[in-house]
């Protein structure tokens, strides 16, 4: 076997010391940075036990999630992204990396021509809003839905087209589904599998649809349906999506990164990579690894591999059969302000053939920083899908696609040609990983083979699973790979996309020595600014996002007073708690609280959760003065069915102590991890069930009197060890 001739540059690849492990990461997009951040959070690379090298062909991090600013001052993402998430770890890394965000409510539409040749905006997802269609398309779609409702199919679909027919019927599939999916994927829906769909396609409720059609027929405005994991999203105030990942990269040691360094060959037998370095005169050197994490496109990556293993040829042949699209990004910078018909929209889908793009994003709506001057300029980003193999190079040229995009936008009445002041263009060779019929068979063969070679290929194109190819998924694929090879913790996102997408994944957090957990409704939070990097806000009100960036910001239904937020936190993170957790309301320590929230940290370590107020010996219902009850105008106090003593008996399995217990008021206290772990998870789950009914329950007041009793006293080393073993 012949390998490329290279020279080893001095200092590039120092001989590892005994016990050192060499991790090389190819690429520096979200997946690569997820792996690197996890290595850093777990202390790897800090004591030279692990040598970490990140190879990036370009001059900055971000990969497919980077951004550029043109010479007119317009900012453009390399491809359009928004931030929403299924993962606590992802959220908190981004919270710590990026200080300022814009929070937006998703407003997406399809702009499509009906049977009457009239174009309309149909709220997305289209299948939930057929009441907006013209009558012919509406009835055609409804008829198909009624047919599949009466005769549902239990047969497993052989392809995506069969899945569409089973879920939406012939009418809706013909009116919208086939047209749009053919345009974005560039292949027939019969050439795609249906395993990728998961939560990404909303299945309509026919009774709800009929109700809305009746309302429209009767002259009533029907409420449009919303759906999806990205009903709300956020976008950085400054520097676009690329600014996110440049900020995450700055959280890592700079010497881990090697920019303008391209992998040209990989000897997987000797575990040596050949690297081409430099921007002008190229130099080559060899780099050894023990574990390799690649985020490069799987077909390209496998083509670089060299080995005496006779099965390599089969692997390369399989990878070459993976299907993908090319994506062209056309950015249009415009003078003036967004027209009224676009001002309230986030992005719009285009299924018809009279435009080259499948989606247009109102990019200036995401941030004022995306244009040279807010109010005087606005911008649109058009996404165009080109088949993997196309036969008309003139059509797919930069000049033609810019021209065609502008003409379509003018045709639709969105812009006039004289508004255009900037034209941006970028082509992505690998645009979308197509979930082809053979995809899963190919991946199920290649990925285990690579793993045996100590290679993990993950990310949008490294893993080739579109269903887990958003920024949060990609980042967490990198995180989970590190946990897998370091600690043999099973991956979730890549092997089980449907499970990962079905819930909020809280199993990974950033280790903290202390954490402030704040129950918030509408209080001013400026007083928490000095502690924001250790603060998790549970927001029970209607704010779209935090007033400034905290370590964590979680939305909760407004139930059970502050106790509900506290117990949600304990039950969610029971085995991942900070060393000390301080619980408080958002009211700036009103009432009988320590005036400085950090006092609770030292107090908890001494076994004193909060400022003691009195001994409680009465275990019946609580007495509430009339002036206290009058404070609750919106959410009246709901009286408990049982007494405080009965709650105690239920939680502890024994009557409350006759001598009474110390209590403190105002729901502010601190506890060490060991103090919280004295009680089993089921104890807190039972307590949470008491206060998960209405916003203002008497049981919340009961718990206010029990916090001190839950956590008082200092644990001995043996107690702490026993509590840890319970987890």
Secondary structure, DSSP 8 states (H G I E B T S, - for coil): ---------TTTS----TT-EEEEEE--SHHHHHHHHHHHHTTTTSSSSEEEEEEESSSSS-GGG-EEE-TTS-EEESS---B--SBHHHHHHHHHH-S-EEEEE--EEEEEE-TTS-EEEEESSGGG-GGGS-HHHHHHHHHHHHHHHHT---S--SSHHHHHHHHHHHHHIIIIIHHHHHHHHSS-GGGB-STT-GGGS----HHHHHHHHHHHHTT--------STTSEEEEESSSHHHHHHHHHHHTS-GGGEEESEEEEEEETTTTEEEEEE-SSS-EEEEEE-SEEEE-S-HHHHHHTEE-S-TTHHHHHHHHTT--EEEEEEEEEEEES---HHHHT-SEEE--STTSS-SEEE-GGGT-GGGSSSBTTEEEEEEEEEE-SS-S-TTTTSHHHHHHHHHHHHHHTTS--GGGEEEEEEEEEEEEEE--BTTHHHHHHHHHHHHHHTTEEE-STTTT--GGG-SHHHHHHHHHHHHHHHHH-----TTT-HHHHHTS-B-S-----SEEEEEEESS---GGGGGGGGGEEEEE-S--SS-SS--SEEEE--S-SHHHHHHHHHHHHSTTS--SEEEEEESSSS-SSS-SSTTHHHHHHHTT--S---EEE---S-----HHHHTT-SSS--B--SS-HHHHHHHHHSS---TT-EEE--TT-EEEEHHHHHTS-HHHHHHHHHHTSSSSSBHHHHHHHTTHHHHH-S---HHHHHHHHHH-
